[in-house]
Amino acid sequence: MKRSVTVNVNEEKLSAIEMYLEQKNTTLAAELEKYADQLYGKVVPQNVRDFIDMMSDRKPARKPKNPASAEPEKQSEQ
């Protein structure tokens, strides 16, 4: 699951950042996500990262809540 973070930035500075990132074919969101990953690797101890990875690998895929609502299979007529 992903969560959002809100950051207050001066409007003129934000416009300049977005303009120059666009010239580099990227976005502020993409750059901040990369930085968050780097920060995670720098700040969170390796054993904790390993544990989180292990736990996220163990989560089963979610099943539809109401399988009956899925499109019924067509039966062949004889």
MOPAC internal coordinates of N, CA, C and O (Angstrom, degrees):
PM7 1SCF
backbone

  N    0.0000 0     0.00 0     0.00 0    0    0    0
  C    1.4349 1     0.00 0     0.00 0    1    0    0
  C    1.5255 1   108.14 1     0.00 0    2    1    0
  O    1.2310 1   121.18 1   -40.08 1    3    2    1
  N    1.3101 1   115.34 1   139.92 1    3    2    1
  C    1.4562 1   120.08 1   177.37 1    5    3    2
  C    1.5169 1   108.87 1  -108.06 1    6    5    3
  O    1.2310 1   121.51 1   -31.92 1    7    6    5
  N    1.3233 1   114.72 1   148.08 1    7    6    5
  C    1.4555 1   121.45 1   176.73 1    9    7    6
  C    1.5173 1   108.73 1  -122.22 1   10    9    7
  O    1.2310 1   120.59 1   -21.12 1   11   10    9
  N    1.3109 1   116.47 1   158.88 1   11   10    9
  C    1.4619 1   122.11 1  -179.81 1   13   11   10
  C    1.5210 1   110.48 1   -99.22 1   14   13   11
  O    1.2310 1   121.53 1   -27.82 1   15   14   13
  N    1.3239 1   114.67 1   152.18 1   15   14   13
  C    1.4550 1   122.47 1   176.25 1   17   15   14
  C    1.5235 1   106.54 1  -126.65 1   18   17   15
  O    1.2310 1   120.48 1   -43.60 1   19   18   17
  N    1.3210 1   116.69 1   136.40 1   19   18   17
  C    1.4586 1   121.07 1   178.47 1   21   19   18
  C    1.5168 1   109.48 1  -106.55 1   22   21   19
  O    1.2310 1   121.08 1   -46.73 1   23   22   21
  N    1.3263 1   115.54 1   133.27 1   23   22   21
  C    1.4563 1   121.72 1   179.73 1   25   23   22
  C    1.5244 1   107.75 1  -128.98 1   26   25   23
  O    1.2310 1   120.47 1   -46.08 1   27   26   25
  N    1.3208 1   116.70 1   133.92 1   27   26   25
  C    1.4631 1   120.99 1   176.27 1   29   27   26
  C    1.5194 1   109.49 1   -89.79 1   30   29   27
  O    1.2310 1   120.94 1   -51.84 1   31   30   29
  N    1.3466 1   115.81 1   128.16 1   31   30   29
  C    1.4561 1   121.72 1  -178.49 1   33   31   30
  C    1.5272 1   107.90 1  -134.98 1   34   33   31
  O    1.2310 1   121.01 1   -38.77 1   35   34   33
  N    1.3100 1   115.67 1   141.23 1   35   34   33
  C    1.4576 1   121.27 1   175.51 1   37   35   34
  C    1.5272 1   109.19 1   -53.71 1   38   37   35
  O    1.2310 1   120.52 1   -46.75 1   39   38   37
  N    1.3298 1   116.60 1   133.25 1   39   38   37
  C    1.4626 1   121.77 1  -174.24 1   41   39   38
  C    1.5336 1   113.08 1   -58.49 1   42   41   39
  O    1.2310 1   119.98 1   137.16 1   43   42   41
  N    1.3221 1   117.63 1   -42.84 1   43   42   41
  C    1.4666 1   120.92 1  -179.54 1   45   43   42
  C    1.5316 1   110.72 1   -66.80 1   46   45   43
  O    1.2310 1   120.66 1   138.86 1   47   46   45
  N    1.3238 1   116.34 1   -41.14 1   47   46   45
  C    1.4644 1   119.91 1   179.15 1   49   47   46
  C    1.5266 1   110.09 1   -65.64 1   50   49   47
  O    1.2310 1   120.40 1   139.74 1   51   50   49
  N    1.3163 1   116.85 1   -40.26 1   51   50   49
  C    1.4670 1   120.81 1   179.26 1   53   51   50
  C    1.5190 1   110.52 1   -63.16 1   54   53   51
  O    1.2310 1   120.17 1   136.59 1   55   54   53
  N    1.3147 1   117.28 1   -43.41 1   55   54   53
  C    1.4686 1   120.66 1   178.15 1   57   55   54
  C    1.5200 1   111.13 1   -60.59 1   58   57   55
  O    1.2310 1   120.27 1   137.72 1   59   58   57
  N    1.3393 1   117.09 1   -42.28 1   59   58   57
  C    1.4667 1   121.05 1   179.22 1   61   59   58
  C    1.5270 1   110.70 1   -65.12 1   62   61   59
  O    1.2310 1   120.36 1   135.84 1   63   62   61
  N    1.3276 1   116.91 1   -44.16 1   63   62   61
  C    1.4683 1   120.72 1   178.40 1   65   63   62
  C    1.5191 1   110.26 1   -58.56 1   66   65   63
  O    1.2310 1   120.56 1   130.80 1   67   66   65
  N    1.3237 1   116.53 1   -49.20 1   67   66   65
  C    1.4733 1   120.52 1  -178.22 1   69   67   66
  C    1.5202 1   111.30 1   -62.66 1   70   69   67
  O    1.2310 1   120.09 1   140.56 1   71   70   69
  N    1.3433 1   117.43 1   -39.44 1   71   70   69
  C    1.4607 1   120.80 1  -179.59 1   73   71   70
  C    1.5338 1   110.80 1   -63.37 1   74   73   71
  O    1.2310 1   120.05 1   133.56 1   75   74   73
  N    1.3211 1   117.50 1   -46.44 1   75   74   73
  C    1.4619 1   119.93 1  -177.37 1   77   75   74
  C    1.5294 1   112.40 1   -74.87 1   78   77   75
  O    1.2310 1   120.05 1   149.34 1   79   78   77
  N    1.3131 1   117.51 1   -30.66 1   79   78   77
  C    1.4689 1   119.34 1   175.24 1   81   79   78
  C    1.5243 1   110.41 1   -68.26 1   82   81   79
  O    1.2310 1   120.52 1   143.82 1   83   82   81
  N    1.3318 1   116.60 1   -36.18 1   83   82   81
  C    1.4698 1   120.19 1   177.70 1   85   83   82
  C    1.5217 1   110.64 1   -61.51 1   86   85   83
  O    1.2310 1   120.34 1   142.15 1   87   86   85
  N    1.3362 1   116.96 1   -37.85 1   87   86   85
  C    1.4657 1   120.56 1   177.71 1   89   87   86
  C    1.5263 1   111.35 1   -63.95 1   90   89   87
  O    1.2310 1   120.84 1   154.65 1   91   90   89
  N    1.3280 1   116.00 1   -25.35 1   91   90   89
  C    1.4668 1   120.88 1   178.32 1   93   91   90
  C    1.5297 1   111.30 1   -96.24 1   94   93   91
  O    1.2310 1   120.79 1  -167.08 1   95   94   93
  N    1.3341 1   116.09 1    12.92 1   95   94   93
  C    1.4682 1   122.76 1   178.75 1   97   95   94
  C    1.5243 1   112.90 1    56.02 1   98   97   95
  O    1.2310 1   120.83 1  -135.55 1   99   98   97
  N    1.3251 1   116.02 1    44.45 1   99   98   97
  C    1.4596 1   120.49 1   176.19 1  101   99   98
  C    1.5233 1   108.18 1  -142.66 1  102  101   99
  O    1.2310 1   120.82 1    -2.51 1  103  102  101
  N    1.3097 1   116.03 1   177.49 1  103  102  101
  C    1.4615 1   120.80 1  -178.77 1  105  103  102
  C    1.5207 1   109.52 1  -128.54 1  106  105  103
  O    1.2310 1   121.24 1   -16.38 1  107  106  105
  N    1.3078 1   115.22 1   163.62 1  107  106  105
  C    1.4577 1   120.42 1   176.81 1  109  107  106
  C    1.5222 1   109.86 1   -62.09 1  110  109  107
  O    1.2310 1   120.22 1   137.79 1  111  110  109
  N    1.3114 1   117.18 1   -42.21 1  111  110  109
  C    1.4683 1   120.44 1  -179.90 1  113  111  110
  C    1.5292 1   110.83 1   -59.74 1  114  113  111
  O    1.2310 1   120.01 1   136.59 1  115  114  113
  N    1.3221 1   117.59 1   -43.41 1  115  114  113
  C    1.4694 1   121.33 1   179.99 1  117  115  114
  C    1.5217 1   110.75 1   -63.99 1  118  117  115
  O    1.2310 1   120.51 1   136.65 1  119  118  117
  N    1.3231 1   116.64 1   -43.35 1  119  118  117
  C    1.4613 1   120.48 1  -179.32 1  121  119  118
  C    1.5295 1   111.10 1   -67.69 1  122  121  119
  O    1.2310 1   120.29 1   139.65 1  123  122  121
  N    1.3165 1   117.06 1   -40.35 1  123  122  121
  C    1.4610 1   119.61 1   178.86 1  125  123  122
  C    1.5272 1   111.60 1   -67.17 1  126  125  123
  O    1.2310 1   120.44 1   144.59 1  127  126  125
  N    1.3247 1   116.76 1   -35.41 1  127  126  125
  C    1.4589 1   119.95 1   177.11 1  129  127  126
  C    1.5321 1   110.79 1   -64.86 1  130  129  127
  O    1.2310 1   120.46 1   138.51 1  131  130  129
  N    1.3363 1   116.72 1   -41.49 1  131  130  129
  C    1.4717 1   120.25 1   176.18 1  133  131  130
  C    1.5223 1   110.50 1   -61.68 1  134  133  131
  O    1.2310 1   120.70 1   135.56 1  135  134  133
  N    1.3207 1   116.26 1   -44.44 1  135  134  133
  C    1.4596 1   119.84 1  -179.42 1  137  135  134
  C    1.5251 1   111.25 1   -64.75 1  138  137  135
  O    1.2310 1   120.33 1   140.02 1  139  138  137
  N    1.3278 1   116.98 1   -39.98 1  139  138  137
  C    1.4693 1   120.47 1   178.42 1  141  139  138
  C    1.5299 1   109.96 1   -61.30 1  142  141  139
  O    1.2310 1   119.92 1   140.13 1  143  142  141
  N    1.3381 1   117.77 1   -39.87 1  143  142  141
  C    1.4626 1   120.95 1   177.09 1  145  143  142
  C    1.5258 1   111.36 1   -64.32 1  146  145  143
  O    1.2310 1   120.53 1   138.59 1  147  146  145
  N    1.3414 1   116.60 1   -41.41 1  147  146  145
  C    1.4681 1   120.73 1   177.60 1  149  147  146
  C    1.5241 1   110.94 1   -64.12 1  150  149  147
  O    1.2310 1   120.76 1   137.00 1  151  150  149
  N    1.3233 1   116.16 1   -43.00 1  151  150  149
  C    1.4579 1   121.49 1   179.98 1  153  151  150
  C    1.5247 1   110.67 1   -64.33 1  154  153  151
  O    1.2310 1   120.53 1   139.32 1  155  154  153
  N    1.3148 1   116.58 1   -40.68 1  155  154  153
  C    1.4646 1   122.24 1   177.03 1  157  155  154
  C    1.5280 1   109.78 1   -58.27 1  158  157  155
  O    1.2310 1   120.51 1   132.66 1  159  158  157
  N    1.3380 1   116.64 1   -47.34 1  159  158  157
  C    1.4566 1   120.83 1   179.50 1  161  159  158
  C    1.5239 1   113.16 1   -65.06 1  162  161  159
  O    1.2310 1   120.46 1   149.14 1  163  162  161
  N    1.3146 1   116.73 1   -30.86 1  163  162  161
  C    1.4542 1   121.35 1  -178.34 1  165  163  162
  C    1.5292 1   112.09 1   -80.63 1  166  165  163
  O    1.2310 1   119.88 1   141.75 1  167  166  165
  N    1.3204 1   117.84 1   -38.25 1  167  166  165
  C    1.4618 1   122.36 1  -170.44 1  169  167  166
  C    1.5308 1   113.37 1   -95.46 1  170  169  167
  O    1.2310 1   120.10 1   140.81 1  171  170  169
  N    1.3169 1   117.42 1   -39.19 1  171  170  169
  C    1.4706 1   120.99 1  -175.75 1  173  171  170
  C    1.5283 1   109.47 1   -84.10 1  174  173  171
  O    1.2310 1   119.77 1   -53.69 1  175  174  173
  N    1.3285 1   118.04 1   126.31 1  175  174  173
  C    1.4678 1   120.67 1  -179.98 1  177  175  174
  C    1.5347 1   112.46 1   -58.30 1  178  177  175
  O    1.2310 1   120.94 1   -31.84 1  179  178  177
  N    1.3245 1   115.82 1   148.16 1  179  178  177
  C    1.4572 1   122.02 1  -176.81 1  181  179  178
  C    1.5260 1   112.27 1   -55.39 1  182  181  179
  O    1.2310 1   119.93 1   137.72 1  183  182  181
  N    1.3378 1   117.73 1   -42.28 1  183  182  181
  C    1.4650 1   119.13 1  -178.02 1  185  183  182
  C    1.5273 1   111.53 1   -64.46 1  186  185  183
  O    1.2310 1   120.13 1   147.46 1  187  186  185
  N    1.3251 1   117.36 1   -32.54 1  187  186  185
  C    1.4644 1   120.87 1   177.19 1  189  187  186
  C    1.5281 1   110.13 1   -71.45 1  190  189  187
  O    1.2310 1   120.42 1   137.99 1  191  190  189
  N    1.3385 1   116.80 1   -42.01 1  191  190  189
  C    1.4755 1   119.99 1   176.78 1  193  191  190
  C    1.5150 1   111.03 1   -61.63 1  194  193  191
  O    1.2310 1   120.38 1   139.23 1  195  194  193
  N    1.3422 1   116.89 1   -40.77 1  195  194  193
  C    1.4664 1   120.89 1   177.63 1  197  195  194
  C    1.5298 1   110.95 1   -61.73 1  198  197  195
  O    1.2310 1   120.61 1   137.12 1  199  198  197
  N    1.3287 1   116.43 1   -42.88 1  199  198  197
  C    1.4592 1   120.97 1   179.57 1  201  199  198
  C    1.5331 1   110.56 1   -63.21 1  202  201  199
  O    1.2310 1   120.43 1   134.73 1  203  202  201
  N    1.3212 1   116.78 1   -45.27 1  203  202  201
  C    1.4668 1   120.34 1   179.43 1  205  203  202
  C    1.5252 1   110.40 1   -62.33 1  206  205  203
  O    1.2310 1   120.21 1   137.50 1  207  206  205
  N    1.3311 1   117.20 1   -42.50 1  207  206  205
  C    1.4700 1   120.77 1   177.06 1  209  207  206
  C    1.5197 1   111.25 1   -60.94 1  210  209  207
  O    1.2310 1   120.71 1   136.44 1  211  210  209
  N    1.3219 1   116.24 1   -43.56 1  211  210  209
  C    1.4618 1   120.96 1  -179.84 1  213  211  210
  C    1.5328 1   110.22 1   -62.27 1  214  213  211
  O    1.2310 1   120.23 1   136.14 1  215  214  213
  N    1.3218 1   117.16 1   -43.86 1  215  214  213
  C    1.4576 1   120.83 1  -179.03 1  217  215  214
  C    1.5232 1   111.68 1   -68.05 1  218  217  215
  O    1.2310 1   119.85 1   142.53 1  219  218  217
  N    1.3142 1   117.89 1   -37.47 1  219  218  217
  C    1.4653 1   119.48 1  -179.54 1  221  219  218
  C    1.5193 1   111.16 1   -72.01 1  222  221  219
  O    1.2310 1   119.68 1   152.72 1  223  222  221
  N    1.3404 1   118.21 1   -27.28 1  223  222  221
  C    1.4635 1   121.45 1   176.59 1  225  223  222
  C    1.5200 1   111.92 1   -73.08 1  226  225  223
  O    1.2310 1   119.99 1   154.67 1  227  226  225
  N    1.3236 1   117.62 1   -25.33 1  227  226  225
  C    1.4586 1   121.82 1  -176.65 1  229  227  226
  C    1.5184 1   113.23 1   -82.93 1  230  229  227
  O    1.2310 1   119.56 1   164.23 1  231  230  229
  N    1.3229 1   118.45 1   -15.77 1  231  230  229
  C    1.4597 1   120.73 1  -177.21 1  233  231  230
  C    1.5212 1   109.58 1   -67.96 1  234  233  231
  O    1.2310 1   120.35 1   -55.25 1  235  234  233
  N    1.3371 1   116.94 1   124.75 1  235  234  233
  C    1.4619 1   119.47 1   178.80 1  237  235  234
  C    1.5332 1   110.30 1   -72.42 1  238  237  235
  O    1.2310 1   121.40 1   -25.35 1  239  238  237
  N    1.3093 1   114.94 1   154.65 1  239  238  237
  C    1.4635 1   119.46 1   176.87 1  241  239  238
  C    1.5260 1   108.43 1   -65.69 1  242  241  239
  O    1.2310 1   121.45 1   -36.75 1  243  242  241
  N    1.3124 1   114.84 1   143.25 1  243  242  241
  C    1.4655 1   118.95 1  -179.17 1  245  243  242
  C    1.5234 1   109.83 1   -73.27 1  246  245  243
  O    1.2310 1   121.52 1   -41.87 1  247  246  245
  N    1.3085 1   114.71 1   138.13 1  247  246  245
  C    1.4536 1   120.63 1   176.78 1  249  247  246
  C    1.5241 1   108.09 1   -95.60 1  250  249  247
  O    1.2310 1   120.09 1   -26.40 1  251  250  249
  N    1.3178 1   117.43 1   153.60 1  251  250  249
  C    1.4612 1   118.94 1   176.29 1  253  251  250
  C    1.5247 1   110.09 1   -60.58 1  254  253  251
  O    1.2310 1   120.81 1   -37.59 1  255  254  253
  N    1.3250 1   116.06 1   142.41 1  255  254  253
  C    1.4554 1   120.17 1  -177.39 1  257  255  254
  C    1.5223 1   111.96 1   -66.62 1  258  257  255
  O    1.2310 1   120.21 1   144.51 1  259  258  257
  N    1.3157 1   117.21 1   -35.49 1  259  258  257
  C    1.4587 1   120.54 1  -176.98 1  261  259  258
  C    1.5223 1   109.32 1  -128.10 1  262  261  259
  O    1.2310 1   120.14 1   -92.63 1  263  262  261
  N    1.3296 1   117.34 1    87.37 1  263  262  261
  C    1.4682 1   119.12 1  -178.19 1  265  263  262
  C    1.5223 1   112.69 1   -62.77 1  266  265  263
  O    1.2310 1   119.89 1   157.65 1  267  266  265
  N    1.3234 1   117.82 1   -22.35 1  267  266  265
  C    1.4605 1   121.14 1  -179.91 1  269  267  266
  C    1.5299 1   110.89 1   -67.54 1  270  269  267
  O    1.2310 1   120.39 1   156.67 1  271  270  269
  N    1.3164 1   116.86 1   -23.33 1  271  270  269
  C    1.4616 1   119.93 1  -179.14 1  273  271  270
  C    1.5255 1   111.77 1   -78.85 1  274  273  271
  O    1.2310 1   120.17 1   169.82 1  275  274  273
  N    1.3268 1   117.28 1   -10.18 1  275  274  273
  C    1.4624 1   120.70 1   177.48 1  277  275  274
  C    1.5182 1   108.86 1   -66.69 1  278  277  275
  O    1.2310 1   120.89 1   -24.87 1  279  278  277
  N    1.3133 1   115.90 1   155.13 1  279  278  277
  C    1.4592 1   120.55 1  -178.49 1  281  279  278
  C    1.5230 1   110.11 1   -60.59 1  282  281  279
  O    1.2310 1   119.72 1   -53.24 1  283  282  281
  N    1.3278 1   118.14 1   126.76 1  283  282  281
  C    1.4722 1   120.38 1  -178.28 1  285  283  282
  C    1.5221 1   110.63 1   -67.02 1  286  285  283
  O    1.2310 1   121.51 1   -31.10 1  287  286  285
  N    1.3216 1   114.71 1   148.90 1  287  286  285
  C    1.4598 1   119.91 1   177.93 1  289  287  286
  C    1.5138 1   109.47 1   -71.83 1  290  289  287
  O    1.2310 1   121.24 1   -36.33 1  291  290  289
  N    1.3250 1   115.23 1   143.67 1  291  290  289
  C    1.4625 1   119.77 1   178.75 1  293  291  290
  C    1.5142 1   108.48 1   -79.49 1  294  293  291
  O    1.2310 1   121.14 1   -45.90 1  295  294  293
  N    1.3215 1   115.43 1   134.10 1  295  294  293
  C    1.4592 1   120.49 1   177.48 1  297  295  294
  C    1.5196 1   108.48 1   -99.87 1  298  297  295
  O    1.2310 1   121.36 1   -41.01 1  299  298  297
  N    1.3272 1   115.00 1   138.99 1  299  298  297
  C    1.4690 1   117.83 1   179.39 1  301  299  298
  C    1.5120 1   109.59 1   -78.00 1  302  301  299
  O    1.2310 1   121.63 1   -39.96 1  303  302  301
  N    1.3339 1   114.48 1   140.04 1  303  302  301
  C    1.4756 1   119.70 1   179.30 1  305  303  302
  C    1.5156 1   108.10 1   -89.22 1  306  305  303
  O    1.2310 1   120.78 1   -38.34 1  307  306  305
  N    1.3195 1   116.11 1   141.66 1  307  306  305
  C    1.4790 1   119.39 1   179.93 1  309  307  306
  C    1.4883 1   111.34 1  -109.63 1  310  309  307
  O    1.2310 1   120.10 1   180.00 1  311  310  309

